Amino acid sequence: MQRLLSFFLLTLFTWATPPTLYEIEPNDTPTEATSFSGEIVLTGSIQKGDQDAFMWNIGEEDSQYSWNIELVGVPNAMTRIDIMKIIFTADGKEVEDYQKFFSFGTKTGEKPVHLRNLLFEKGEYLIALSSKSKENLDKEQSYQIVLKRSEKVYNNIKEDSKKSAPNFTVRDYNNYDYYHYKFEKSSGWFKFKIDKKEAHKLWTLKGTNSIGHEINIKLVDEAGTQIAESQSNKFGKFKIADLELDEGKYYLHYIGDVEGLQYGLKIYSTGNQKIDEYEVEPNNGKGEANAINHKRTIHGKVDQKGEDDYFSFSIPKKFENKVFDIELNTTDEKSDFYLENTQGKRLQAKDVDANFTMKNLRLNGNETYYLHYYSRQKGNQYSFKFSEFREANPNHEAEPNDNSNDAYVINLEENITGNFQGDEYDCFSFTIEKPNKLWSMTAKGEKLERLKLFKGLSSSVLLSTSKNKDSKLSFKNLLLLPGNYRTCLDGENSTYGFSVNEMALADLNISSLKEIEHEPNQNESQTNELKFGQAIKGVIEHKNNEDYFHFTLKNYERIRLTATPPIDGDVKIKLMSDLKTQKAYPKIGKPSVVEGVFPPGRYIINLWSKKESYGLYDLKLERLNFFESNATKLDLSLKVINAQDTVATYSERGQVVKFEVQLKSPKDDELNITSHVSDTSWKLNGNQKLQIKANKPSNIPFELRIPKNIGNTPVVTTLKFTNAQGSFKTISFTITPKENAKALNPYEDWGMPETLLGGLNVARLDLGAKRVLEHKEKELGYVPKIGNGYHQLFDDIVYSSGFYLYANREHTDENISIELAGDTPSEIVGVILNPFSRGNISEQLKDFSIALSLDGKNYKHVYRGILGLERQDQAFTFDKSYKAKYARLTLHNNYRKEPKGAIGLGEWKVIAKQESVKGLNAFNIANPKLGGHVVKASKLLSSDWDRNILTQNNDVSGSNYLYKKDKVLSWVVGFKNERMAKITHMEWREPKSSKTETYMKNVKILVSTQTPTGPWEEMADWNKGDANQSSYAFEQPTWARYVKFVFPIAKKSYYALPEELQIFEEKSSTNYKSILGEWGDKSHRSFYEYQQAKVDKPRDVITGNETKEKAFTLESNQSIQGRVSVANHEEDWYKVVIPQGDNLFQAT
């Protein structure tokens, strides 16, 4: 019998912490449950007869914390969560047994419900969600489950002993935090003390333990007399309330059913004393609050000016879904009345000018709340009372909802009525279920002040408006991703209506979402994308409303940007980039136009208006002919042949488009050919000069090389044919990469020119290069009034505070020279420059020259180029290789082209063919300066990322004490960018201060060619002996991406870590090239993959497997390539057949 396993690639959206996981159907049964671990927001939708299942994996780390669960239920329906453990049958297809722990939920879904401080043991827990409703039975409704970690276990309690019981502190008032412990035995003790001052108070004991276990709790005094007893409930909670305790010591005895359980405990004051109707002093703080009965009218008196009076109460569980009012009567017209929770958070805060009523309150059952009354009037008498509890109106907001965490849950397309009592915020929660919809949000009322929109639990404001027009605040054209949103409305002493509604495209006179701007786009961090040829409509309703868009140029482009206002309207453009800002502020009713040639980079468009209008503006971005000029048009017919528009997006290999231009001229002519490609990473190869005969058609071949991993942005190629008189003609064509297309003429793309690939940077100081000082330096790399950071150009690192040439220096051009590594001149094939350094982007190096020399005196100019704005490595190849021992870089100007302007540059590499570099020793690739690093270790080796054992410095201090129970000490060393090298030998140097008996004399050596967790291949052991320095030679040069060192701990003792551990790779030759060569910035590939690429077959691109029914059957060890779109919520499904007898499945 075979088992069939289906799985899919799941898209996770992270807007704020914790991340959001969207349920994936089918997940109706435990065997189909959506799995997850850690903190998370679970979001899904449910309808009649449906249930959703999630499998929560709690690992060792997560089991050390208590957990809080929040349920945002289905509006106007009962939503329930069941949490249980499932035991599956042997084949994993059926449920054999289960252990249900608890259920909880909400009857109405109008407010979030919480469970706090739950303790779970390590294991898998099924979360099953179901819903019932009398209305909308067939309509899908959204829900949300938020799981967040809380407090971590403080300490272990080893003994079941009253004598060794840990102390914990009593608190003046309740909050959500517990003291957390783990009992190594099945039972344990706590103790606390009540002093004389606290003896008159009422106290409550609350505790929690690992769910699924029943515990008995006994409270005794110092003499052992039992005072109270309780048992934990299904949530693992217990409570002993209203304890009157005399001064003295008290003990709490936990009696559990198994060893190793976790417990939480707190004891807090619930007030000075219970009162019937009349306030009793002192009650000026929470710790002294009068405990009241909600059925009674409470009377109080202010004994002195500026007095605070506190009262504590709780609502019975049976009333938590109902609403009530609290009515205050007072003679002070300037008093304050607050409703607060146990954490001191003010749920309602009201300035009272006379009699006042807190209306429509709905509170959690069995939780402690406080009423806080403050008066400035001595002798003021007041009273307050609770109304009868009544059924909540689902179309009317319930308090408290003054902040986003207490937001009132609403349905889309339904109007909610609310009331402002004083100046306050009312907050609402709603859930978007489907993508690619436009929404509007509208509040109508007389005294509205501000409307804010938030994403889920995030505190960052997405949108905010305070422009009240016709007693209305609104957001329009909201394009919201699926998920939970919260909105807060500010106003004062009035009634309002609020709703969230889907917008119909027809009402906007558009047929597609691509034709309308999407809110939020009111600042530079919330921009809409604008594409070439795309016309977008939008609205600027008032002066405070601005719209932002962005586009990116990947080469110099001639563009036109046009914003056309509505009739008699106004729209102004500000076009911003890192280099400059251009504005177009025409008269009202006239279009705003920005046109010209712009350099590559990201551009922000800011649209704003001085005249309010609800009419739509039009915005359009056009690409113009880059070679446009007033030159005479050349009499020439041109036609592009075979420019195939079938290149693939996100191919892991580069692609080549081979095409021809057919031309015909009425006369003989000689033509120069120039070109422009809208993306500089696409390279055009072909003739630059051409002889043509009159009336004879000619087909001129070209090759367009496209890099790997391109997106779907269209790329325009323009060819310009010019004669000797300057007359010219151009022809253009566009290639739009397509999803799910097969790669066209694929080739292995390394992200750099082939001539530089694998070359060695011989300008690198730690490989032996030496700086040639053009100026006398006051200190390392610093020349007053000229520049600073010269030495940082040659260390293979870019800094935000790197090399910087000062403005207003003596000379415009500045030379930087270097003596190259190696004993003899090497063959230099090009340079790599990185512009990232100090200064702004306009101060980056632009024009530069390269000269080479054999003797450091006589230099030959070999190259002049332009460094792009992209803050990354940029390669420049020479027309041929040049023998050189010295190189000189001349910096001409920055992007401002200011005479003697400041210039920043991050790195300058001079690239030589590896085999031509003579006289270098084998490289120690474990050296951190060359990229070596400790990837992982079984215990902390040093405070400096464990790197101390790899450096030459004497920075390993003392010895480490190791325990036999740990069995081994191990660590794994990786190389530059996780590359795979051919290694030959290793060196181990002991710390000078260590003694021979502390040496690790026998170490196991393993290597992996894949990951730092294996699989591992064992090498011969390293038997080091008593020598201070020891060598290890591999039997033959060995390929390794990671090397693992394992020291078996024979006895507990002190052991010395290596002072320096060196790993050497094979010397460069015609058969091997070092991993330190240029193999692509940050690339993990190097010579090994370069060889493999010549024989490996490209991986198949899998398409059409977007559903479970269309799942692609994946064979064992088959490597494929696929793609899912985050924006489009795509899924890819695969089917794997596991043979009988195999029980291990690994997907990579």
LINBEL-V218584 format. One record per helix or strand of 3 or more residues. SS is the DSSP state (alpha for helix, beta for strand). FROM is the first residue (numbers start at 0). TO is the last residue. If there is no record, write none. Layout:
# LINBEL-V218584
ss: [SS;SS]
from: [FROM;FROM]
to: [TO;TO]
This chain:
# LINBEL-V218584
ss: [beta;beta;alpha;beta;beta;beta;alpha;beta;beta;beta;beta;beta;beta;beta;beta;beta;alpha;beta;beta;beta;beta;beta;beta;alpha;beta;beta;alpha;beta;beta;beta;beta;beta;beta;alpha;beta;beta;beta;beta;beta;beta;alpha;alpha;beta;beta;beta;beta;beta;beta;beta;beta;beta;beta;beta;beta;beta;beta;beta;beta;alpha;beta;alpha;beta;beta;beta;alpha;beta;beta;beta;beta;beta;beta;alpha;alpha;beta;alpha;beta;alpha;beta;alpha;beta;alpha;beta;beta;beta;beta;beta;alpha;beta]
from: [2;19;29;33;39;50;61;64;77;94;112;122;140;154;178;186;195;201;215;225;236;247;261;285;297;306;316;321;334;345;355;368;380;403;415;437;447;460;471;482;504;512;534;546;556;571;580;591;600;616;635;653;668;682;688;697;714;727;764;769;789;802;813;825;840;846;858;872;885;902;906;913;927;932;946;959;963;967;975;980;995;1001;1028;1041;1052;1057;1086;1131]
to: [8;21;31;36;45;57;63;71;87;105;118;131;151;156;182;193;197;209;220;230;243;254;270;287;300;312;318;329;340;351;360;374;385;405;431;444;454;464;478;501;507;514;537;553;563;575;583;597;607;622;640;664;676;685;691;705;721;734;766;771;793;804;818;833;842;852;865;883;890;904;911;915;929;936;949;961;965;973;977;989;997;1007;1039;1047;1054;1064;1092;1137]
